[in-house]
């Protein structure tokens, strides 16, 4: 469903959707997502677009209704006014599924697919860049692979507690700063501003960004874990979502009592907006068990 509302100088468009994984997934996971698009007068928010992608498919050559079915979820957060996020939404999952080692080493296959996708984007000469976070449910929903680059984040609610499954790739992190400098880049921090690569980008890993690529990485951090009864729900979100809350736990507490994932995703996104986030806000909530 889609809609929009007008608030003074800010136009907000909302996109949302919901669904469920295959009946083979036990217990069956249900999901919902919400994207709040915003254009603020006098700002560059319109140059930063979010894209959400959800795909229910199966291992190439696999049989429907078996453990070979796969559910993929992604949030892609554009920057620089380009088309990278949109291209990621149409190509990254395809590249993951094509990796030969997907079933034997899904974490490695995901890592390789991220790097392959970045090389393809650069070869096409696309403008701008994007951060990303993806999640993949395999083996009838019993195995979860989460990957990210940049500040798009994934957090799991496990027995009521928030567990971050992704890594925020900020130039202010000593390890990330060292990697940037090893590539010949410079991390600068001006008063009142975030640390930036070459005085420009506030993340140290991203897709695209051809002008900065020699100083950036597109290698993702990947988490590989089993989904058990302690796992309640997973939240994937762009930086516009997470930056609005003082902690992941605050975000989890806002929605852990909401059984419907679409309602939860919509509520969390609007709470982020009310907390002052002027960026685009994307949120996917995947619930693994009923309340």
C-alpha positions as CSV (number, residue, x, y, z in Angstrom):
1,X,0.0,0.0,0.0
2,X,1.2,3.5,-0.6
3,X,0.2,7.0,0.6
4,X,1.4,10.4,1.4
5,X,0.9,13.2,3.8
6,X,2.0,16.8,3.9
7,X,3.5,18.5,6.9
8,X,4.5,22.2,6.4
9,X,7.6,22.2,4.2
10,X,8.1,18.5,4.4
11,X,6.5,16.0,2.0
12,X,6.5,12.4,3.3
13,X,5.7,9.4,1.2
14,X,5.2,6.0,2.7
15,X,5.7,2.7,1.1
16,X,5.0,-0.6,2.9
17,X,4.3,-4.2,2.4
18,X,4.2,-7.6,4.1
19,X,4.4,-11.3,3.5
20,X,5.6,-14.6,4.8
21,X,8.2,-17.2,4.0
22,X,7.4,-20.6,2.5
23,X,5.3,-23.1,4.5
24,X,8.4,-25.2,4.5
25,X,9.9,-22.7,7.0
26,X,9.1,-24.0,10.5
27,X,8.1,-22.0,12.2
28,X,6.9,-19.8,9.3
29,X,8.5,-16.4,9.4
30,X,6.4,-13.4,8.6
31,X,7.7,-10.0,7.6
32,X,6.6,-6.4,7.1
33,X,8.4,-3.3,5.8
34,X,8.0,0.4,5.7
35,X,9.9,3.1,3.8
36,X,9.4,6.8,4.7
37,X,10.6,9.1,1.9
38,X,11.2,12.7,2.8
39,X,12.3,15.8,0.9
40,X,13.2,18.7,3.1
41,X,13.4,22.2,1.7
42,X,17.0,23.4,1.5
43,X,18.5,20.0,2.2
44,X,20.1,17.2,0.2
45,X,17.8,14.4,1.6
46,X,16.3,14.0,-1.9
47,X,19.8,12.9,-3.0
48,X,19.7,10.0,-0.6
49,X,17.1,7.3,-1.5
50,X,16.4,4.1,0.3
51,X,15.3,0.9,-1.4
52,X,13.9,-2.3,0.2
53,X,13.9,-5.7,-1.5
54,X,12.3,-8.9,-0.4
55,X,12.6,-12.1,-2.5
56,X,11.3,-15.6,-1.9
57,X,13.1,-18.0,-4.1
58,X,15.0,-21.3,-4.0
59,X,18.5,-22.6,-4.7
60,X,19.1,-22.6,-8.5
61,X,17.7,-25.9,-9.7
62,X,16.2,-26.6,-6.3
63,X,12.7,-28.0,-5.6
64,X,9.9,-25.9,-4.4
65,X,8.4,-26.7,-1.0
66,X,11.7,-28.1,0.3
67,X,14.6,-26.9,2.5
68,X,16.2,-25.6,-0.7
69,X,14.0,-22.5,-0.6
70,X,15.6,-19.2,0.5
71,X,14.2,-15.9,1.7
72,X,16.3,-12.8,1.1
73,X,15.7,-9.3,2.6
74,X,17.7,-6.1,1.9
75,X,17.8,-2.4,2.7
76,X,19.9,-0.3,0.4
77,X,20.6,3.3,1.4
78,X,21.7,5.6,-1.5
79,X,24.0,8.7,-1.2
80,X,25.4,11.1,-3.7
81,X,22.2,11.3,-5.8
82,X,23.1,8.2,-8.0
83,X,21.4,5.0,-8.9
84,X,23.5,2.5,-6.9
85,X,20.8,1.6,-4.4
86,X,18.3,0.8,-7.1
87,X,20.8,-1.3,-9.0
88,X,21.6,-3.2,-5.8
89,X,17.9,-4.0,-5.4
90,X,17.9,-5.6,-8.8
91,X,21.2,-7.4,-8.9
92,X,22.7,-8.2,-5.5
93,X,20.4,-11.1,-4.6
94,X,20.8,-12.6,-8.1
95,X,24.6,-12.5,-7.6
96,X,24.3,-14.2,-4.2
97,X,22.2,-17.0,-5.6
98,X,24.6,-17.5,-8.5
99,X,27.6,-18.1,-6.2
100,X,28.7,-21.7,-6.5
101,X,29.5,-22.1,-2.8
102,X,26.2,-20.7,-1.5
103,X,25.0,-23.9,0.0
104,X,28.3,-25.1,1.5
105,X,29.6,-21.7,2.6
106,X,26.8,-19.1,2.5
107,X,28.8,-16.5,4.4
108,X,31.7,-16.8,2.0
109,X,29.3,-16.8,-1.0
110,X,27.6,-13.6,0.3
111,X,31.0,-11.9,0.8
112,X,32.1,-12.8,-2.7
113,X,28.7,-11.6,-4.2
114,X,29.0,-8.2,-2.5
115,X,32.5,-7.7,-4.0
116,X,31.4,-9.0,-7.4
117,X,28.4,-6.6,-7.4
118,X,30.6,-3.6,-6.5
119,X,33.0,-4.4,-9.3
120,X,30.1,-4.6,-11.8
121,X,28.7,-1.3,-10.6
122,X,32.0,0.4,-11.1
123,X,32.5,-1.1,-14.5
124,X,29.1,0.3,-15.5
125,X,30.2,3.8,-14.4
126,X,27.3,4.3,-12.1
127,X,27.1,7.6,-10.2
128,X,26.9,7.8,-6.4
129,X,27.1,5.1,-3.8
130,X,25.1,3.1,-1.3
131,X,25.3,1.3,2.0
132,X,23.5,-2.0,2.5
133,X,22.3,-4.6,4.9
134,X,21.0,-8.0,3.8
135,X,19.6,-11.1,5.6
136,X,19.1,-14.6,4.1
137,X,17.1,-17.4,5.7
138,X,18.1,-20.9,4.6
139,X,17.5,-24.5,5.6
140,X,13.8,-24.0,6.3
141,X,14.4,-20.8,8.2
142,X,16.9,-22.5,10.6
143,X,20.0,-20.6,9.4
144,X,20.4,-16.8,9.1
145,X,23.1,-15.0,7.2
146,X,23.4,-11.3,7.8
147,X,25.8,-9.0,5.8
148,X,26.4,-5.3,5.7
149,X,28.6,-2.5,4.5
150,X,28.4,1.0,5.8
151,X,25.9,2.2,8.4
152,X,22.9,0.1,7.5
153,X,22.2,-2.1,10.4
154,X,20.6,-5.4,11.5
155,X,19.6,-6.2,15.1
156,X,18.0,-9.3,16.5
157,X,15.7,-9.4,19.4
158,X,16.8,-12.5,21.3
159,X,14.9,-13.3,24.6
160,X,13.9,-9.7,24.8
161,X,17.5,-8.3,24.4
162,X,18.9,-6.5,21.3
163,X,21.8,-8.2,19.6
164,X,23.5,-6.3,16.8
165,X,24.4,-8.7,13.9
166,X,26.0,-6.1,11.7
167,X,29.0,-3.7,12.0
168,X,28.8,0.0,11.7
169,X,31.6,0.9,9.3
170,X,32.5,4.4,10.5
171,X,35.8,6.2,9.7
172,X,36.0,7.1,13.4
173,X,36.5,3.4,14.3
174,X,40.3,2.8,14.7
175,X,40.2,-0.4,12.6
176,X,38.3,1.3,9.8
177,X,40.5,4.4,10.0
178,X,43.6,2.3,9.7
179,X,42.1,0.5,6.6
180,X,41.3,3.8,5.0
181,X,44.8,5.1,5.6
182,X,46.4,1.9,4.4
183,X,44.6,2.5,1.1
184,X,46.0,6.0,0.9
185,X,43.0,7.9,2.2
186,X,42.7,10.5,4.9
187,X,40.1,10.6,7.7
188,X,39.1,14.1,8.7
189,X,36.9,15.3,11.5
190,X,35.9,19.0,11.5
191,X,34.3,20.5,14.6
192,X,30.7,19.5,15.0
193,X,30.8,17.0,12.1
194,X,31.3,13.3,11.7
195,X,34.6,11.7,10.7
196,X,34.7,11.5,6.9
197,X,36.9,9.7,4.3
198,X,38.8,12.4,2.4
199,X,36.5,15.0,4.0
200,X,33.5,13.6,2.1
201,X,31.9,10.3,3.1
202,X,30.8,9.4,6.6
203,X,31.2,5.6,6.1
204,X,34.4,3.7,5.4
205,X,32.7,0.9,3.3
206,X,30.2,1.3,0.5
207,X,29.1,0.2,-2.9
208,X,30.0,2.5,-5.8
209,X,31.5,5.9,-4.9
210,X,34.0,5.6,-7.8
211,X,35.8,8.8,-7.0
212,X,36.7,7.5,-3.5
213,X,36.8,3.8,-4.3
214,X,40.6,3.4,-3.9
215,X,40.2,4.5,-0.3
216,X,37.0,2.5,0.5
217,X,36.1,-1.1,0.8
218,X,33.1,-3.1,-0.4
219,X,33.9,-6.1,1.7
220,X,31.0,-6.9,4.1
221,X,31.0,-8.1,7.6
222,X,29.0,-11.3,7.7
223,X,27.2,-13.1,10.6
224,X,26.1,-16.7,10.4
225,X,23.8,-18.1,13.1
226,X,21.1,-20.6,13.8
227,X,17.6,-19.4,14.5
228,X,16.2,-21.0,17.6
229,X,13.3,-20.4,19.9
230,X,15.1,-17.6,21.7
231,X,15.1,-15.6,18.4
232,X,12.0,-13.4,18.4
233,X,12.4,-11.0,15.5
234,X,15.0,-9.3,13.3
235,X,15.1,-5.6,12.3
236,X,16.9,-4.4,9.2
237,X,17.2,-0.6,8.8
238,X,18.9,2.3,7.1
239,X,20.9,4.8,9.1
240,X,17.9,7.1,9.1
241,X,16.1,4.6,11.3
242,X,18.9,3.7,13.8
243,X,20.3,7.1,14.3
244,X,17.0,8.3,15.8
245,X,17.3,6.0,18.8
246,X,19.9,6.1,21.6
247,X,20.3,2.3,21.4
248,X,19.2,-0.8,19.6
249,X,17.4,-1.9,22.8
250,X,15.2,1.2,22.7
251,X,14.1,0.3,19.2
252,X,13.4,-3.3,20.1
253,X,11.4,-2.3,23.2
254,X,9.1,0.0,21.0
255,X,7.9,-3.0,18.9
256,X,8.5,-6.2,20.8
257,X,4.8,-6.2,22.0
258,X,3.5,-5.8,18.4
259,X,2.7,-9.2,16.9
260,X,2.1,-8.0,13.3
261,X,5.5,-7.2,11.6
262,X,4.0,-4.6,9.2
263,X,2.4,-2.7,12.1
264,X,5.7,-3.0,13.9
265,X,7.8,-1.7,11.0
266,X,5.5,1.2,10.3
267,X,5.4,2.1,14.0
268,X,9.2,2.0,14.3
269,X,9.7,4.1,11.2
270,X,7.2,6.8,12.4
271,X,8.8,6.8,15.8
272,X,12.2,7.5,14.2
273,X,10.6,10.4,12.3
274,X,9.0,11.8,15.5
275,X,12.4,11.5,17.2
276,X,13.8,13.9,14.7
277,X,15.2,11.8,11.8
278,X,15.0,13.9,8.7
279,X,16.7,11.3,6.5
280,X,14.9,8.6,4.5
281,X,13.9,5.8,6.8
282,X,13.7,2.1,5.8
283,X,12.7,-0.7,8.1
284,X,12.1,-4.4,7.7
285,X,10.8,-6.5,10.6
286,X,11.0,-10.3,10.3
287,X,9.2,-12.1,13.1
288,X,10.3,-15.7,13.7
289,X,7.8,-16.7,16.3
290,X,4.4,-15.6,17.5
291,X,3.8,-13.7,20.7
